[in-house]
Amino acid sequence: MKNLLLGVSLAANVALAYLVVADRDQLKALQSRADSAMDQVAGKAQQIKGTLTGDVSDKLKGNLREGRGEVKSVIDDVKSEFN
């Protein structure tokens, strides 16, 4: 009986460890998507600031930052296709 309980306990711990690792991967993917969305929003805000102030440099930097966010988003989509 003792060996049966130890076996069940071991199996439960292995299953729990698998769930924790799977959740960690999902959390990384969610964090990556949030990061790309933040780059897109910050880039758009910088573009608007550049437009309102007439600062071409801010507008270009905003375009680049928004583009970087879009590229990250496409990379995340490709990663999710393979997982």
C-alpha positions, 0 to 999 in steps of 0.5 A, a space after each residue: 500500500 505504501 508503494 502504491 501511494 508513493 507511485 501515485 504521489 510521484 505521478 501527480 508531481 510529474 503531472 504538476 511539473 508538466 503543467 507548470 512548465 506548460 503555463 510558463 511557456 504560455 506566459 512567455 507567449 502572452 508577455 511577448 504579444 503584450 510587448 509587441 502591442 506596447 511597441 505598436 501603441 507607443 510608436 503610434 503615440 510618438 507619431 502623433 506627438 511628432 505630427 502635432 509638434 511638427 517634429 519629423 524625428 519623432 514621427 520617424 522614430 514612431 514609425 520605426 517603433 510601430 514597425 518593430 511591434 508589427 514585426 514582433 507580432 508576425 514573429 509571434 504568429 509564426 511561432 504559434 503556428 509551429 507550436 
